[in-house]
Amino acid sequence: MRPQPLIAVTDVEASSRWYQRLLGCESGHGGPNYERLLSGGALIMQLHSFEVEHHHGPIGDRGDRPYGNGVLLWFETDDFDGALARVEELGADVVLPRHRNPPSGDGGPNHWECWLRDPDGYTGGARQPGRFGGTSPRRIGARRLRERGRDSNPGR
C-alpha cells in the first residue's frame, strides 16, 4: 500500500512551488487545477484546486475553514536540518519549532520534528527518521554536542 494524500488548495501552482521548495520534491503534472508532487519518482502528495470539479465534483468547500481540521500532513526526510532551513526561508507559520517526540525516554516515535502550516493553513510538518529508520535523536544530539566539544555524557 502507498498513501497518496490529496488536499484541496486555493492556488495549485503556488502551493506546488511551496511544497517543492520545502520538501525538495518535483512536479509530476503541473498546471493551475491539479498537481502531483514526486520524490525520487514516487508520488508523495497531490494538490487539487477547490474551484475545479472535473468529473467527480468539488473536492472541498473553500469556505469551510480551517482546512484539514484534524488532519496532519507529515513528511519524513533524511535532510531534516535542511528542511528546517527551508521552513525559515519560506517564512512558514511554525506551530511547534524543532522538538523531540517524545520529549524524553525511548517510547513513541523517538524522532525530531517541526510542526508548521502551509499557505492554506493545513497543519503538518517535517520529521527526521527516528528509531524506526535512521539515527535516533538522542544519538544525533550527543554527536552534535561532542562536535561542539561538550559531550552530554562525559562518563561514557
Secondary structure as UniProt FT lines:
FT   STRAND          6..9
FT   HELIX           12..23
FT   STRAND          26..27
FT   STRAND          34..39
FT   TURN            40..41
FT   STRAND          42..49
FT   TURN            50..51
FT   TURN            54..56
FT   TURN            62..63
FT   TURN            67..70
FT   STRAND          72..76
FT   HELIX           80..90
FT   STRAND          93..101
FT   STRAND          111..117
FT   TURN            119..120
FT   STRAND          123..127
FT   TURN            131..132
FT   HELIX           137..147
FT   TURN            148..149
FT   TURN            154..155
//
